Amino acid sequence: MFKIHNPPEVLPLVGPLSWGLEFSKVRRFVYVSGQVGADVDGRVGDGLLEQAQLAFDNVSAVLRSAGLTPQHVVRTGLYFTRHVEMTPKLQADFNAIRTDFMGEHRPTSTFLFVHALADPRWLFEIDAIAVEFEPNSP
């Protein structure tokens, strides 16, 4: 399906991700717009971890609607607001939610702090790119 590129000449991995993915024989791409920590009724999660869980659940729902799973994700963009104080414990807890979502799969990823999101209650947003490969692709 894809080849992982984590060359020894760059910084060691800093989270559950890959530095590069190479793939061929793609059937289709699915681009997932930014998903936030709010449920279908608009209720915003309490704190970063609940919002992150809701946002990853929302990404899963979009992927399912396209007949895909988190294992098809090749890139994520992770956006945190300035209101998040990313302590080592909070990052470990966040990475646990992320790993529960991805399993052993490690897409490429960008982790950014931004000034604000569209709603001041939102602390986190994720977007994603997923790929469905041709059957029997290496």
N, C-alpha and C positions, 0 to 999 in steps of 0.2 A: 504494500500500500504506500508506504513512504519510508524514506531513509532519514534518520536523525543525524544532525550535525552538531556535535558539542566538542569543538576542537580544543586541544590542550593549550593553544596559544591565547585563549581568552579567559576572562575571569571565570572561576568555577561557578557552577550553577548556584543561584541564590534562592531558589524556590522550586516548586513542582512545575517545571517547564523545560523546554528544549531551546537552545539558541537558534537552531535552524531546522527546517523540515524540507525535504526535497520529495516531490511527488510527480507522477506522470499518469497517463491514462485516466484522466478525471472525467467522470460522467456529468457531474454538475456541482456548482457551488451554491451554498445557501449563506447569505449574509444576515446575521441577526443584529438588528438595531439595539441600541443601548437599553438594557433592562435594569430596573431599579428595585429596591426593596419594598415594594408595595404589592398587595394581593389584588385579586380580581375586583374586589369591592373598593379599592383605593386606600385600604388601611395600610399605613406605613409602619414597617417593623420598628421595634424599640431597640435602638442601638445598632452599632455596625454589624455584629454577628447575626442578629435576626434579619437585618436588611440584606446581608450577603446571602443568607440561606434562601430568602424569598427571591432575590435576583437570579441566583443559580437555578432555582425551581422554574422561574419564568423562562430562562434560556432553554431549559429542558422541554418545556411546553412548546416553544417555537420549533425546536428540533423535532419533537415527536410529530408535530403537525406536518412536517416535511418528510416524515418517515425515517428520521435520522436519530442518532444518540450522541451523547457527549464524546464517544470514541471517534466520531467524525470531525470533531473540532480541530482545526489546524492553527488557529490564532485567536487569542483573546486580548481585549484591551480592558484593563482594570483601572477605574477612576475613583479616587477617594477625595473627599473634600478636606479643606484645611481644618475642619472641626474634629477630624479623626487624629488622635494621638497614637501613632503606631508603635506601641511598646513591643518588646520581643515576645511577651506572652500573647498580646493581641494578634500579632502577626502569626504566631504558631497556631492559635485558635482559628484564625482566618484560613490559613493554609490547610488545616484539617477539613474545613468545609469544602474548600476547593478540591482537595484530594478525594473526598467522598463523592464529589460530582464527577471528577475525571477518572477515578480509579488509578490504574497504573499508567494511563495515557498521559503524555506530556506535550501539549501543544506549545507553540511559541506564544509569548505573552509580553505585554508592556504594562508596567505598574506605575501609574501616575498620580500625583497629587494635584488637584485643580482648585481654583479659587472657590467655585460654587457649581452646583448643578441646577437644573431648571426649577426645582422646588426646594426651598431652603430646608425642608425636613429630610431630604435625601442626603445620605452620607456616602453612598456607593453606587456605582453604575458599571455594568459590564456589557461589552459588545463582543461579537464572535463571528468567525468565518468557519464554516463547515464544508467538507468536501465528501462527495460520494464518488468512489472509484469505480472504474469499469470492473465487471466480474473477472476474477482470476488475474488481476493485475499484481505484479510482484510487490 
